[in-house]
Amino acid sequence: MSAKLFLIGVGPGDPQLLTLRAAKILKDARFVAFLRKPGTTSMALGIAKDHLQPGIALSPMDVPMQVAPQAAQNAYDLAATKISALLDQEKSVTYLCEGDPFFYGSAMYLFHRLSPAYEIEVVPGISSLGAASAAIPRPLVSRAQHLKVLSATMPEQEFEDELLTAQSVVVMKTGRHFLRIKNVLIKSGLAQNALIVEHASGAEQAVTPLLEYKGDCLPYFATILSFKGNGSPEKRGLE
C-alpha cells in the first residue's frame, strides 16, 4: 500500500470537538506534522495530543507571522519538501490543522503543493465559524437569508461594498486590522449588534460586544460576527 497524507482538521480548540474520523486516524498515526509560530507551542498539537500514541515522530514546522506573504510561502515549500520525503519512503504522514483544513486552514497550501503527486485524504473539522456561532449563542442565517464571510485583509473599499448587501457577516483575520474594520462596521451600521469571539470553544473563550472592546488589535484566534437588526430568530425569519 502506498503512503498517504492525511490533512486533519482538529477543530477550533476544544479537544472534545475532534471528529471520530480524525480520532481514529490520529490513533494510528506514526509521523505527525504541524505548523507553529517560531518559539511557540502548537495549538493543533495541543488539541490532538491525547489521541496520539507515545513515541511517535513529531515534526514541527515553523511559519513566521510576517506581513510579507513570501516568508510564509517559503515555509510551506519547506514543509512540503519534508513531508514528501517521508511519503517517498512509504511513510504515511498525518498533518494537524486548526479548525477545518479548507476554511482558512494552513493545510490547503500543502494540498496545493502535494496533491498532484501523492494520495491525500482531507478530514474536515469544526471551523471557528461554527464554534463562534455556538459561543454567542446565536444563529447565523435561516431560510432564504445569506451569510458573508469576509477577510479583514481585503481592500477597504471592497470590504465596504460587500457590507452594503450584507445580512449576517463574519470577519476573519482581523488582528492588527481591528480598528480599521471597527470603523467600517460603524460607518455601515453593523457595529451595534456585532460581537467579538476570542478562542471559540477553548479554555480562554471570551465574547465581547464590538463597541465595548478596549484593545487596538485582536488575537489571531478571534472572529467578529455582525447582524443587521437584533439578530434574534424572530426578527430574522426563523419559524
C-alpha positions, 0 to 999 in steps of 0.5 A: 500500500502506498503512503498517504497524507492525511490533512486533519482538521482538529477543530477550533480548540476544544479537544472534545470537538475532534471528529471520530474520523480524525480520532481514529486516524490520529490513533494510528498515526506514526509521523505527525506534522504541524505548523507553529509560530517560531518559539511557540507551542502548537495549538493543533498539537495541543488539541490532538495530543491525547489521541496520539500514541507515545513515541511517535515522530513529531515534526514541527514546522515553523511559519513566521507571522510576517506581513510579507506573504513570501516568508510564509510561502517559503515555509510551506515549500519547506514543509512540503519538501519534508513531508514528501520525503517521508511519503517517498519512503512509504511513510504515511504522514498525518498533518494537524490543522486548526479548525477545518483544513479548507476554511482558512486552514494552513493545510490547503497550501500543502494540498496545493503543493502535494496533491498532484503527486501523492494520495491525500485524504482531507478530514474536515473539522469544526471551523471557528465559524461554527464554534463562534456561532455556538459561543454567542449563542446565536444563529447565523442565517435561516431560510432564504437569508445569506451569510458573508464571510469576509477577510479583514485583509481585503481592500477597504473599499471592497470590504465596504461594498460587500457590507452594503448587501450584507445580512449576517457577516463574519470577519476573519483575520482581523488582528492588527486590522481591528480598528480599521474594520471597527470603523467600517462596521460603524460607518455601515451600521453593523457595529451595534449588534456585532460581537467579538469571539476570542478562542471559540470553544477553548479554555480562554473563550471570551465574547465581547460586544464590538463597541465595548472592546478596549484593545487596538488589535485582536488575537489571531484566534478571534472572529467578529460576527455582525447582524443587521437588526437584533439578530434574534430568530424572530426578527430574522425569519426563523419559524 
